[in-house]
Amino acid sequence: MTSKQLGIIAAVLVGSATAARAASHSDAPLIKQDPQANITDVYTFLGTRYNNPNIKVLNVIVHCRPFSEPGDGVTYDRFADDALYSIHIANPATGAPVARYDFQFSSVSSPQAYRNLDTILSYGRGANVGGAPNVGAINQAGDARQNFVQTYKVFRSAGQPQGRVIGTDLLTPPPNVGRRTTPAYNDANGRAVSGAAAFADLDVYTRQTVANLPNGEACFAGPREDGFFADIPGIFDLLDPRILGAGGAGQNGNGVDGFKGYNVLAFALQIPVSDLPALPYNGPFFGKQTGVGVYASVSRKKVRILSDRGPASDSGPWVQVNRMGNPLFNEGLVALRDKDNYNRTPPTVDAARYAQYARAPELIVLLNATFGTNFVTANRADLQAVYIPDVLRVNTSTAPVRLAGQTGFSRLGFIGGDTTNGISGGWPNGRRLGDDVVDIALTAIASGPAYTTITTIGDNIAGNDIAYHRVFPYSATPHAGPTNRKDP
């Protein structure tokens, strides 16, 4: 793409008022039936260590468990104790493994996970004190009134599951039950408070559950707000015309955010850039670069045996049941015949098995059939360069990128003039919370491969319903059950 063509894109898109981001909340039939193992979004971008601005780090944040209802008492959502949640560092050109971090969570049913089994409350009542009920607010992560406490281990290897243990007995925070039970999450009206600019501004539960690992990494795992916002309901209703809006690009505000008010489960890492290789690759739009690829996966044991006398038992090797790199690919481009296959396979096979879906996306056929357009449907090498292999490519040679809420941040990345050392601040150079990947992707579909005519497509959603944090773990504060932004 020439600089003139980039300038045309910027001129057209900067004026667009729409803002949306893609995800994989319902990307394949089998993983839809296994919500605790379902990855919704992967974010990765350069920043600084949460407690030392002089250390440049690669942030990786993974959201899973779509449509987590904030008010789903009495148990609330927890990480599956029989799954392995993984962050992969890969060769950005081939998808081959470089390093792997696995998160494994403690039991959700063991008596040892509870302080009091003689209550209906998982949060807000612990063991009796002096014969009297210990009922009230949770004031510290893991305190006596956080009845159920889930912990986790972190493993690191060169690519195989469960390598060397680098963290153990790490604490997860409680869910946002509400202002009476988890007051530190919420304001006086019971609404979640978010948008912290510094680590000290985070709520106490989040601060206390960010952990330091011995190799210089930092980690977090726990409930967060679902930062995905988009009119996916309209998009998948045969591209409801409301997603375009008056004048195109979704400017009339009639979109419906199908994810407003929901939470997710998140696991996250900060990895010192000095510990990562600088591998060569050809980045979309910006040519030869150096850095790493990132994707996430969830695995389960090959054999599960159920018993009517106790807990199930799992055995055998770990089998991958879900993966995600770039937004939109499996959910919006891969055909039904291959959706489950994609989730089982590594990115090293993408060029051979799934490149066809990037080179000739059915979504373009649907756009043409619905709106009478004539967008190019075949030989889309421009889209293949973004999606194959399906890893998020991050240029690790630049300075830390801008975050949503900071001066100079654009949801459109380089298209909106937001660059760092001449490289896009956001997707497809990694992905930040707030990157408008739906608009970027759909505009590329409509405008490429030549980009001589730029046609913007938006989905009429102007932004997320709550501010992101500007410090690790970055994902917004989870919504409260009684007063989330989904319910009246």
Backbone torsions as a table, in degrees:
resi	resn	phi	psi	omega
1	MET	NA	133.7	-178.9
2	THR	-81.7	163.2	177.4
3	SER	-62.8	-32.8	177.8
4	LYS	-64.3	-42.3	179.1
5	GLN	-65.4	-40.2	176.3
6	LEU	-61.4	-39.8	178.8
7	GLY	-63.5	-37.8	177.5
8	ILE	-63.4	-45.1	178.8
9	ILE	-58.8	-47.7	-178.5
10	ALA	-59.3	-45.2	-177.2
11	ALA	-62.6	-36.8	-178.2
12	VAL	-76.9	-42.4	-171.1
13	LEU	-84.7	-27.5	-178.7
14	VAL	-59.0	-31.2	-179.8
15	GLY	-80.1	-7.0	-178.6
16	SER	-74.1	135.0	-177.8
17	ALA	-92.6	-5.4	-175.0
18	THR	-79.7	153.0	177.5
19	ALA	-148.0	122.6	179.5
20	ALA	-155.6	161.1	179.6
21	ARG	-139.7	143.7	-178.4
22	ALA	-88.5	162.0	178.5
23	ALA	-157.7	-176.5	179.8
24	SER	-128.0	63.5	-179.7
25	HIS	-72.0	-32.2	-177.0
26	SER	-139.7	60.9	-166.7
27	ASP	-85.1	-20.8	-175.4
28	ALA	-154.3	151.5	-174.1
29	PRO	-58.4	-46.3	-174.3
30	LEU	-70.7	-42.9	-177.5
31	ILE	-71.1	-22.0	174.5
32	LYS	-59.9	-28.8	179.7
33	GLN	-86.5	1.7	-176.4
34	ASP	-133.3	67.4	-169.2
35	PRO	-61.1	-32.2	-178.2
36	GLN	-67.6	-21.0	179.8
37	ALA	-101.2	5.4	-173.6
38	ASN	-91.1	116.4	177.6
39	ILE	-81.2	133.3	178.6
40	THR	-101.0	-39.0	-175.1
41	ASP	-152.7	147.5	171.3
42	VAL	-125.6	129.4	177.6
43	TYR	-122.0	141.0	175.5
44	THR	-155.0	132.9	-175.7
45	PHE	-164.1	160.7	179.5
46	LEU	-82.2	139.5	177.0
47	GLY	-153.4	-157.7	175.7
48	THR	-122.6	154.5	-179.5
49	ARG	-58.0	141.6	-172.5
50	TYR	-59.1	-26.9	-177.7
51	ASN	-117.8	11.4	178.4
52	ASN	-156.0	99.2	-176.6
53	PRO	-67.8	-7.2	179.8
54	ASN	-87.6	-6.1	-179.6
55	ILE	-106.3	115.4	177.4
56	LYS	-79.4	133.2	-176.3
57	VAL	-131.2	157.6	167.3
58	LEU	-95.4	117.9	174.5
59	ASN	-87.6	135.0	172.6
60	VAL	-131.7	119.6	178.7
61	ILE	-123.6	127.3	-178.7
62	VAL	-119.5	127.3	174.7
63	HIS	-103.5	139.6	176.9
64	CYS	-142.5	179.6	-177.2
65	ARG	59.1	75.1	-178.2
66	PRO	-64.6	155.3	174.9
67	PHE	55.7	41.1	177.1
68	SER	-73.5	114.5	-176.0
69	GLU	-74.6	119.0	-177.5
70	PRO	-59.4	-31.2	-177.7
71	GLY	-96.5	23.9	-174.7
72	ASP	-81.2	59.3	173.2
73	GLY	-74.5	160.0	14.2
74	VAL	-96.6	-9.4	-173.4
75	THR	-94.7	-41.8	-174.9
76	TYR	66.1	162.3	-175.1
77	ASP	-74.6	142.3	177.5
78	ARG	-134.7	159.0	173.9
79	PHE	-65.9	142.3	177.0
80	ALA	-64.5	132.3	-179.9
81	ASP	-84.9	-2.3	179.4
82	ASP	-115.7	20.7	-179.9
83	ALA	-124.2	160.1	176.3
84	LEU	-118.1	117.0	-178.1
85	TYR	-98.5	126.3	-167.2
86	SER	-131.2	143.2	170.5
87	ILE	-113.2	127.2	-177.4
88	HIS	-113.1	130.5	167.7
89	ILE	-99.0	127.1	-170.4
90	ALA	-132.8	164.5	171.2
91	ASN	-66.5	123.6	-175.2
92	PRO	-68.4	-18.6	-179.2
93	ALA	-89.9	-32.7	-173.3
94	THR	-118.5	-19.9	-174.1
95	GLY	83.5	1.3	-179.2
96	ALA	-65.5	146.1	-175.1
97	PRO	-67.9	141.7	173.9
98	VAL	-117.6	-48.8	178.0
99	ALA	-152.3	157.1	-177.6
100	ARG	-141.4	135.0	174.6
101	TYR	-119.5	125.0	-179.5
102	ASP	-112.7	136.3	175.4
103	PHE	-110.3	125.1	178.1
104	GLN	-126.5	129.6	-168.7
105	PHE	-106.1	152.4	-177.1
106	SER	-73.5	168.8	-173.2
107	SER	-61.7	143.6	173.9
108	VAL	-94.9	-4.3	-175.2
109	SER	-126.0	-9.2	-178.9
110	SER	-66.0	139.1	175.6
111	PRO	-56.2	-29.4	-179.2
112	GLN	-68.4	-14.4	179.8
113	ALA	-79.9	-8.4	-175.5
114	TYR	-120.4	148.8	173.5
115	ARG	-91.4	-19.4	-177.8
116	ASN	-151.7	111.8	178.8
117	LEU	-91.3	-3.9	-177.7
118	ASP	-101.4	42.9	177.6
119	THR	-149.5	158.6	175.2
120	ILE	-86.5	-10.2	-171.7
121	LEU	-93.5	125.7	171.7
122	SER	-81.2	-23.7	-176.9
123	TYR	-139.8	131.4	178.3
124	GLY	107.8	-4.1	174.3
125	ARG	-148.3	127.1	175.6
126	GLY	-112.5	-158.5	178.5
127	ALA	-65.3	146.8	178.7
128	ASN	-59.7	149.4	177.8
129	VAL	-119.1	117.7	-179.1
130	GLY	60.5	31.5	179.8
131	GLY	83.4	-4.9	-179.3
132	ALA	-104.4	147.8	178.6
133	PRO	-62.0	135.2	178.1
134	ASN	-97.3	85.0	-173.9
135	VAL	-117.0	136.0	177.6
136	GLY	156.3	-168.1	-175.4
137	ALA	-72.2	148.4	169.9
138	ILE	-84.7	117.3	-175.7
139	ASN	-102.0	-19.5	178.4
140	GLN	-137.4	147.7	176.1
141	ALA	-61.2	126.7	178.2
142	GLY	80.9	11.4	-178.0
143	ASP	-73.9	-179.6	-170.2
144	ALA	-61.5	-25.6	-178.6
145	ARG	-90.4	-5.6	169.5
146	GLN	-84.7	85.3	-170.9
147	ASN	-57.8	-53.2	177.3
148	PHE	-92.7	130.8	178.7
149	VAL	-129.5	121.8	175.8
150	GLN	-104.4	132.1	177.5
151	THR	-115.9	174.9	-179.5
152	TYR	-153.5	162.4	173.6
153	LYS	-112.5	154.2	172.5
154	VAL	-123.0	132.3	177.8
155	PHE	-115.4	151.6	174.0
156	ARG	-131.8	138.8	177.1
157	SER	-149.7	178.5	176.5
158	ALA	-85.0	0.2	178.8
159	GLY	155.5	-19.9	-179.9
160	GLN	-88.8	150.2	-179.7
161	PRO	-67.8	147.9	176.3
162	GLN	52.7	68.3	175.3
163	GLY	-83.6	-130.6	-178.4
164	ARG	-78.3	134.1	177.5
165	VAL	-71.5	125.0	177.8
166	ILE	-118.4	-0.6	175.9
167	GLY	-161.5	138.4	-178.6
168	THR	-144.1	154.0	-178.9
169	ASP	54.4	37.6	178.0
170	LEU	-81.6	140.6	-168.1
171	LEU	-94.8	139.3	169.6
172	THR	-100.4	147.9	178.3
173	PRO	-77.6	166.5	176.1
174	PRO	-73.8	162.2	170.8
175	PRO	-69.6	167.6	176.6
176	ASN	-85.3	84.7	-178.1
177	VAL	-66.8	-36.9	-178.8
178	GLY	151.3	173.2	-172.3
179	ARG	-66.8	-23.3	179.6
180	ARG	-78.9	-28.2	-176.2
181	THR	-103.0	-42.2	179.8
182	THR	-125.4	68.9	-172.6
183	PRO	-64.0	-28.0	-174.5
184	ALA	-66.7	-18.5	177.4
185	TYR	-77.7	-22.3	-159.8
186	ASN	-123.6	161.6	173.5
187	ASP	-87.1	-173.8	-175.6
188	ALA	-65.0	-21.4	178.5
189	ASN	-92.1	2.5	178.2
190	GLY	84.5	12.5	177.8
191	ARG	-92.9	142.1	179.3
192	ALA	-60.8	136.0	177.7
193	VAL	-100.5	128.1	-177.3
194	SER	-142.3	179.7	178.7
195	GLY	91.3	26.6	-179.6
196	ALA	-62.2	135.1	178.7
197	ALA	-94.5	-18.3	-179.2
198	ALA	-139.1	157.1	-176.4
199	PHE	-57.9	-38.2	-178.9
200	ALA	-65.4	-18.3	-179.3
201	ASP	-84.8	-10.6	178.4
202	LEU	-69.8	156.6	175.1
203	ASP	-64.3	158.4	-173.3
204	VAL	-64.8	-34.7	-179.0
205	TYR	-63.7	-41.8	-179.6
206	THR	-70.4	-46.1	179.4
207	ARG	-56.8	-42.8	-175.1
208	GLN	-73.7	-14.6	-177.2
209	THR	-110.6	8.0	165.6
210	VAL	-82.1	123.1	-172.2
211	ALA	-115.9	146.0	175.2
212	ASN	-95.5	135.0	178.9
213	LEU	-106.3	156.1	-169.3
214	PRO	-66.6	-22.2	-179.6
215	ASN	-89.0	8.1	-179.9
216	GLY	99.6	-6.0	176.5
217	GLU	-76.9	160.5	169.2
218	ALA	-126.0	150.9	-176.7
219	CYS	-141.6	162.9	176.7
220	PHE	-153.8	147.9	171.6
221	ALA	-151.3	133.2	179.0
222	GLY	165.1	-177.4	-179.7
223	PRO	-71.0	141.0	177.5
224	ARG	-142.9	169.0	175.0
225	GLU	-76.2	145.8	177.3
226	ASP	-77.9	104.7	-175.9
227	GLY	-76.0	-0.8	178.9
228	PHE	-78.1	128.7	174.7
229	PHE	-135.3	128.5	-178.3
230	ALA	-174.9	157.1	173.1
231	ASP	-89.6	59.1	175.7
232	ILE	-59.6	-37.4	175.8
233	PRO	-55.8	-40.8	178.7
234	GLY	-72.2	-38.3	-179.5
235	ILE	-61.4	-43.2	-176.0
236	PHE	-88.3	0.0	168.8
237	ASP	-90.4	60.0	-178.5
238	LEU	48.6	44.5	175.4
239	LEU	56.8	63.2	176.5
240	ASP	-47.9	129.0	-177.9
241	PRO	-56.7	-17.0	179.3
242	ARG	-62.5	-20.8	-177.9
243	ILE	-71.9	-17.6	-180.0
244	LEU	-88.9	-43.7	177.9
245	GLY	74.2	176.2	-179.1
246	ALA	-65.3	126.4	177.8
247	GLY	76.4	8.7	-179.9
248	GLY	82.7	168.8	176.3
249	ALA	60.4	22.7	170.8
250	GLY	62.3	55.2	-174.4
251	GLN	-101.0	-0.2	-175.6
252	ASN	-97.9	-1.3	172.9
253	GLY	74.7	18.9	-176.9
254	ASN	-94.6	8.5	179.4
255	GLY	-70.6	162.1	178.5
256	VAL	-121.2	117.1	178.6
257	ASP	-77.9	106.0	-177.0
258	GLY	-74.2	-0.5	-173.4
259	PHE	-125.9	6.4	-179.2
260	LYS	-62.0	129.7	174.2
261	GLY	88.0	-2.1	-179.8
262	TYR	-93.5	159.1	175.6
263	ASN	-111.0	173.1	174.0
264	VAL	-139.1	176.1	164.9
265	LEU	-104.3	138.6	-176.0
266	ALA	-127.3	143.5	167.1
267	PHE	-131.7	140.8	-166.2
268	ALA	-147.6	153.6	179.2
269	LEU	-137.5	148.0	161.0
270	GLN	-114.5	122.6	-177.5
271	ILE	-117.3	124.9	177.1
272	PRO	-57.1	130.1	179.9
273	VAL	-61.6	-28.8	179.4
274	SER	-63.7	-18.5	178.8
275	ASP	-91.1	-2.8	-175.4
276	LEU	-105.2	148.6	174.2
277	PRO	-74.4	159.4	172.8
278	ALA	-109.9	95.5	-172.6
279	LEU	-98.9	140.6	-177.4
280	PRO	-76.6	146.2	174.7
281	TYR	-161.5	161.9	174.3
282	ASN	-98.2	108.0	-177.9
283	GLY	-83.5	142.1	177.5
284	PRO	-55.7	129.2	175.9
285	PHE	75.9	-20.6	-172.7
286	PHE	-121.4	9.1	171.6
287	GLY	69.9	-148.4	-173.9
288	LYS	-70.0	130.0	-178.5
289	GLN	-143.3	175.9	174.8
290	THR	-133.4	143.6	180.0
291	GLY	167.8	-147.0	-178.5
292	VAL	-136.3	164.4	170.4
293	GLY	-104.6	153.1	-178.8
294	VAL	-137.7	135.8	167.9
295	TYR	-150.4	170.3	-179.0
296	ALA	-126.8	156.9	176.8
297	SER	-148.6	163.9	171.2
298	VAL	-131.2	137.4	-178.0
299	SER	-127.4	155.7	173.6
300	ARG	-131.1	158.9	177.3
301	LYS	-65.9	148.6	-173.7
302	LYS	-65.6	-33.5	-175.5
303	VAL	-122.1	131.7	173.1
304	ARG	-127.6	129.2	179.2
305	ILE	-117.5	121.0	178.1
306	LEU	-88.7	149.5	-179.0
307	SER	-136.2	145.0	175.3
308	ASP	-88.9	7.1	-178.5
309	ARG	-117.6	0.3	-178.6
310	GLY	174.2	-168.4	-178.4
311	PRO	-63.8	157.7	174.8
312	ALA	-67.3	156.4	175.9
313	SER	-118.2	140.6	-178.3
314	ASP	-119.7	143.4	-178.9
315	SER	-152.2	171.4	178.9
316	GLY	89.5	-178.1	-178.7
317	PRO	-73.5	162.1	174.3
318	TRP	-72.9	137.2	179.0
319	VAL	-121.9	124.9	-179.3
320	GLN	-68.5	129.4	-179.8
321	VAL	-116.3	-9.3	180.0
322	ASN	-159.0	146.7	171.0
323	ARG	-152.0	160.6	177.4
324	MET	-156.9	139.5	171.8
325	GLY	-122.7	-93.9	177.3
326	ASN	-71.1	151.2	174.1
327	PRO	-69.0	151.2	170.1
328	LEU	82.6	-22.0	-166.8
329	PHE	-61.9	-63.5	-175.7
330	ASN	-67.7	-41.8	-176.3
331	GLU	-68.5	-42.0	-170.1
332	GLY	-105.4	-14.6	-175.6
333	LEU	-119.8	-39.3	-175.5
334	VAL	-75.1	133.1	-178.3
335	ALA	-71.9	160.7	-177.6
336	LEU	-54.9	-36.8	-176.8
337	ARG	-61.5	-23.4	-174.6
338	ASP	-117.4	-0.9	-176.1
339	LYS	-59.8	-48.7	178.7
340	ASP	-68.6	-36.9	177.8
341	ASN	-60.9	-42.8	178.1
342	TYR	-56.3	-43.7	-177.4
343	ASN	-66.1	-22.0	-178.5
344	ARG	-88.3	-17.8	-167.7
345	THR	-107.1	160.0	177.1
346	PRO	-86.8	164.0	-179.3
347	PRO	-67.7	-13.4	177.9
348	THR	-64.4	-18.2	180.0
349	VAL	-98.9	-0.8	-172.7
350	ASP	-61.2	-41.3	-177.8
351	ALA	-60.7	-37.5	-178.1
352	ALA	-81.4	-34.1	-169.6
353	ARG	-105.3	-31.7	-168.7
354	TYR	-125.0	1.5	-178.9
355	ALA	-61.7	-28.9	-179.4
356	GLN	-57.6	-32.3	-176.6
357	TYR	-75.4	-23.8	173.7
358	ALA	-84.8	-35.2	-177.5
359	ARG	-75.2	-27.7	-178.5
360	ALA	-143.0	71.6	-175.3
361	PRO	-69.3	134.3	175.6
362	GLU	-62.3	-28.9	-179.5
363	LEU	-54.8	-34.0	178.1
364	ILE	-68.1	-39.0	176.4
365	VAL	-60.8	-40.8	-179.8
366	LEU	-67.2	-40.8	176.6
367	LEU	-59.7	-46.9	-179.7
368	ASN	-62.9	-40.9	-178.9
369	ALA	-68.9	-34.4	-175.8
370	THR	-80.8	-42.3	-171.3
371	PHE	-110.8	1.8	180.0
372	GLY	69.3	22.8	178.5
373	THR	-82.8	175.4	-178.3
374	ASN	-133.8	48.5	180.0
375	PHE	-70.5	149.8	-176.4
376	VAL	-69.0	126.4	-173.6
377	THR	-103.0	-10.4	-174.0
378	ALA	-133.7	162.6	176.8
379	ASN	54.9	45.9	-178.0
380	ARG	-89.3	72.3	178.7
381	ALA	-62.1	-26.3	178.8
382	ASP	-64.4	-40.2	178.7
383	LEU	-75.5	-35.3	176.5
384	GLN	-61.5	-36.1	179.5
385	ALA	-64.4	-27.7	178.2
386	VAL	-80.4	-43.7	-165.5
387	TYR	-101.0	-13.6	-174.6
388	ILE	-120.4	125.7	-11.9
389	PRO	-66.5	156.7	-172.8
390	ASP	-81.9	74.7	171.7
391	VAL	-129.8	150.0	172.7
392	LEU	-79.1	118.2	-179.1
393	ARG	-89.8	130.1	-178.3
394	VAL	-122.8	122.1	173.9
395	ASN	-76.8	111.7	-175.2
396	THR	-92.0	5.8	-179.4
397	SER	-90.3	-10.7	-176.6
398	THR	-86.2	172.7	171.1
399	ALA	-73.0	167.8	174.6
400	PRO	-55.7	144.1	-176.5
401	VAL	-86.9	166.1	177.1
402	ARG	-75.3	152.1	179.8
403	LEU	-111.3	156.8	176.1
404	ALA	-55.9	128.8	-177.4
405	GLY	100.5	-13.6	177.6
406	GLN	-93.3	152.7	178.6
407	THR	-59.8	132.7	179.0
408	GLY	91.7	-9.9	177.8
409	PHE	-69.8	135.5	171.6
410	SER	-127.1	133.6	178.1
411	ARG	-63.6	-16.9	-179.6
412	LEU	-97.2	6.1	178.4
413	GLY	59.8	-131.7	-176.3
414	PHE	-63.1	-27.4	178.4
415	ILE	-63.6	-32.8	177.2
416	GLY	-93.8	14.5	178.6
417	GLY	82.2	10.9	-178.6
418	ASP	-95.9	94.5	178.4
419	THR	-125.5	157.0	176.0
420	THR	-129.5	116.6	-175.5
421	ASN	52.9	39.4	175.8
422	GLY	81.2	1.9	-179.6
423	ILE	-115.1	147.8	-180.0
424	SER	-54.2	137.9	176.5
425	GLY	-71.8	-19.4	-176.2
426	GLY	-136.0	-164.3	-174.1
427	TRP	-55.1	134.5	13.2
428	PRO	-91.5	19.2	167.6
429	ASN	-93.4	91.0	-170.4
430	GLY	65.1	-153.7	176.6
431	ARG	-161.6	128.6	178.0
432	ARG	-103.5	156.1	167.1
433	LEU	-62.1	122.4	-177.5
434	GLY	105.6	-12.0	175.2
435	ASP	-64.0	132.2	-175.5
436	ASP	-87.2	67.5	-169.6
437	VAL	-72.3	-25.7	177.0
438	VAL	-66.1	-48.0	178.9
439	ASP	-63.2	-41.9	-179.4
440	ILE	-63.6	-47.0	-177.2
441	ALA	-66.5	-46.4	-178.1
442	LEU	-68.3	-34.5	176.8
443	THR	-66.6	-37.8	175.6
444	ALA	-64.3	-42.6	178.2
445	ILE	-59.0	-43.4	-176.1
446	ALA	-75.7	-25.6	-169.5
447	SER	-105.2	-25.4	-176.1
448	GLY	-83.8	178.6	1.0
449	PRO	-83.2	-9.0	-175.3
450	ALA	-88.0	-29.7	-179.5
451	TYR	60.9	28.2	175.4
452	THR	-81.2	-29.1	173.0
453	THR	-119.4	126.9	-177.0
454	ILE	-103.2	121.1	177.8
455	THR	-119.1	115.9	-177.8
456	THR	-88.5	141.0	175.7
457	ILE	-130.7	127.0	178.4
458	GLY	-129.3	177.8	-176.5
459	ASP	-123.0	13.8	169.8
460	ASN	70.6	21.7	173.9
461	ILE	-115.2	124.2	-168.6
462	ALA	-87.8	-11.6	179.9
463	GLY	167.7	175.5	177.4
464	ASN	-72.9	158.4	-176.2
465	ASP	-86.9	1.5	178.8
466	ILE	-155.3	147.8	-176.2
467	ALA	-72.8	143.2	173.3
468	TYR	-77.3	153.9	169.4
469	HIS	-73.8	151.6	178.2
470	ARG	-106.7	25.9	178.3
471	VAL	-148.4	151.7	179.8
472	PHE	-53.3	134.1	10.9
473	PRO	-90.9	14.6	167.9
474	TYR	71.3	-46.3	179.2
475	SER	-57.8	145.3	-174.2
476	ALA	-68.7	159.4	176.7
477	THR	-56.0	136.3	179.1
478	PRO	-63.3	145.5	176.5
479	HIS	-64.1	149.1	173.6
480	ALA	-80.1	145.6	179.6
481	GLY	-59.6	-51.2	-175.3
482	PRO	-75.1	-21.0	-171.9
483	THR	-138.0	49.2	176.8
484	ASN	-83.9	168.0	-173.7
485	ARG	-83.2	2.1	175.6
486	LYS	-84.9	-36.6	-173.5
487	ASP	-95.9	152.0	178.4
488	PRO	-60.3	NA	NA
